[in-house]
Each structure stands twice: as C-alpha cells, then as structure tokens.
C-alpha cells in the first residue's frame, strides 16, 4: 500500500485550499475528489469531512452542489501553500489544467431549459467571451425535449451558432 504526503486532517485541508485557490470556478465534490486524488493519502470519507468542516468554518462556500473558496480560505491557502510538498503541488497543477478548461467553457457556454405552464418550454442560450456576453437568446420550443435538443446543438458548437446568427443579421436584401 502506498503512503502519500497527506498524513492528517490539516494536510488534507491544505491540499483542498491549494486546489480551490487555483480552480477556475466553483467545483462539484466529485471534481474536487478527483483533483485531490493526486496523493495516495486522500480518501473519500476524510475529504468529505474536511470539506464539510471548511464550509462550516468559512473557508469554502457551497452553493447548490458546487464549492468555491472564500476570501478567508484564499488567505489561508496563500499563507500555508509552501507547507504542501512540491511534488503534490505540481501534480495538482497538472490535474487542474483539464478541469479549469472545462470550468471556463462551462462559464462561457450555458444552456437552460425552463418549462412553461402550457406545456411548451423555453431554451435559454448564453455565450460569453470571458466576462462579456456575446449572445443571450431565448427560444420558445413546442416541448422540453425539443428545447433540450436545441440546447445540445448549441453546446456542441456555440461558435458556429454565433456565426450563423450574425451572418443572418448581416444579410442585405437583394433588389427585386
């Protein structure tokens, strides 16, 4: 059995703070668990307890199913990060690249379907360029299944969708 650098509750909390301080946005517990597995000393039960304690002490916040670091947690992370072994930090940084790419894309491309009382549904499509909204569109669909399908098409290639919409707006009427 391999023993990691994470030996106790304090080490685990430092690891969580290090990860959360570098995450591009709020993460689910599963994402945090996968990122924390960079060390053999991490287990699901201990991580769960540590995260709950960190929420209770104000170092992390939880909104719906996602966690983010608070200012208090960020300060603690920056003070204590050198206590975490370099090899663990390096492995965390490598793992964060893929997760951060996904988090950034998730923040840039959003779809949401809301049902309407008459059985129709509205699909909300949002495309952001970092902080700037490029496109916000709401479409009425005959039902939730159709709205979800439209959302999937948008998610698959939002750039193509955006160019198609702007292309339609650029068309000039041809003389008759």
N, C-alpha and C positions, 0 to 999 in steps of 0.2 A: 504494500500500500504506500502510495506516495504522500509525503507530508509537504504542505505548501508553506509559504511565508506567513500566511494568515493563520495566527495561532489562537487568537482570543477575540472577544467581542469588540474591543477597541480597534484592533487591526481591521476587523470586518467593517466597522463604521468608517474608518479612514478610507478604505477601499471604495465604499459606496459614495462618500463625499467626493473622492477623486473622480469617479466615473460621472457622477451627476454634474459636477462642475464643468465637465467637458462635453456633456451631451448637448446636441444642437436644439433640443426641445424636450418637453415632457415625455417620459417613457413609461411603458407598462411594467408591471412587476416582472413579467416573463422576459422582456428585453433587458431589464436590469440584472436578472438572474443569469442570463446568457453572457452578459458582459462581465459579471463578477466571477464566472467560471474560469477566468484567466489564471486562477490559483487553485491548487488542489485542496487548500484548506477551507474552501467555501462549500456549504451545503444549504439546501433549500430552507430547512427549518430555521437554522441560525440566521440566515439572511432575512427571512420573513420577520423574525423577532426584532432584528436590528432595525429594519426599515420602519416597523411599527413604532419602535421607541424613538426613532429620529423624527417621525411625524409628530409624535406626542411632545417632543422637546423643541419643536420649531425649526429643525434643521432642514427638513423636507416638507413639502406640502403635497396634498393629494387632492386632485380634482377629478371626479368620476373614477376612471380606472388608471389614471396616469399620475406619476410622481414628478416633481421638479424640485430643484434646490432653492432654498430661501437665501436671503442675504446673510443671515446668521450662519447657515451651512456653508455658503461660499467663503466667508471669512475663515471659518474653522478649517476648511479644506486647504486654503492657501497658507495658513499658518503651519499645518501639520503634514502637507504633502511630501516633504522630504523624509518623513518617517516611514513612508511606504518604500519598499525596496525598488531600485531602479528597474530591475527585470520585470516586476509586476506592473509598474507604470508603463513601461514600453509595450508590454503585451496588451494592456488595457487600451492604450492609444491605437494600436493596430486594429483591435476589435471595434473601436469607436468609429473608424472611418466608414465602414459599411452601414452601421446603424445611423450615423449622422447624415449620410447621404439619403437614406430612406426617410428620416425625420424632416430633412429640408424639403424633399419632394412632397411629402405629405402636407407640409405647411403651404407649399406653393400651389398644389393641385387638390382641390376639395370638391366633393360631391355630397349632396344630402338629399334624401327623398322624404317629403312630408305628405301624408295622406290628407285628403280633403273630405269634408262631410258627404259630398255627393258621389264618392267612390273614385273620383279622379285623384291624381297625385301631381305634385309639383316637384320637379327636379331642380335643385339649386347648384349651379356650376360656378366655381371660382378659380381663377388663375391669377396668381400673384408672382411678381418678379421681386423676390426678397420681401421688402416691406410695401411695395407699390402694387395696388391692384391693377391688373391688365384687363381683366374681364370678369364681370359679375352678370350672370344670366339666370333667369328663372323661366322654366318652360312648363306649361300645363300638359300633362300626359293623360291618356284615357284611363290608365290604372297604374298601380305601384310597380307592377312587373315591367311595363314599358318604360316608366321613369327610371327604374334601376338599370335597364338595358342601355338607355341613353347615357346614364352616368358612367357606365363601364366603357362605352365608346369614347367618351370624353377623357376618362382616366388613362385609357390606352395610348392616346396620342394628343395631348392637350395643345401642343404647338400646331399641329395640323388643323385642329378645330379652330384655333385662334386665327390662323392664316386664311382659312375658308371664310370665316365671318368677316374679317377685314377685307378680303377680296370681294365679297358681295357688296360691301359698303362702298368700295372704290369703283365699281362698275358704273359707267356712264350710259345713259340712254342712247340707243342708236337712233339716228334720224330716220323717219319713215318716208 
